[in-house]
């Protein structure tokens, strides 16, 4: 897809794993800052860390459309020589966006009501007023390279464990 994860990992270092954990546990993640291209690119980089997810974002921009979840079926056989069969057998790509969850790299202001009405999301904004919404669980400021957890429990659950640090260092 032409994406390079090097920039994401270089920018956020070990906190890249914190971002991934927060995405997997389906929290409300907002990227904030300028320029818009960089804002959106970081989100796509994050999505590419989940195998196959980037290619399965069909209805991710609107929870009511969620047609992919209806078509999902549990695999009945495994073909070890087929990469797609292996992925489906282990449950990939994860169903992170769909019913009660969405991905909008740069949603229009008209869709801001979705922030209040949806269980989890990944989106970005250049508007500081939007970034101050109380619904945000984790705000990533790409200009200052800072993470702002709005819930200390989330910071503990998504934070790096000793095993995470050891695995990343080794």
Secondary structure by P-SEA (a helix, b strand, c coil): ccccaaaaaaacccaaaaaaaaaaaccbbbbbbccaaaaaaaaaaaaaccccccccccccccccccccccccccccccccccaaaaaaaaccccccccccbbbbccccccaaaaaacccccccccccccccccccccbbbcccccbbbbccaaaaaaacccaaaaaaaac
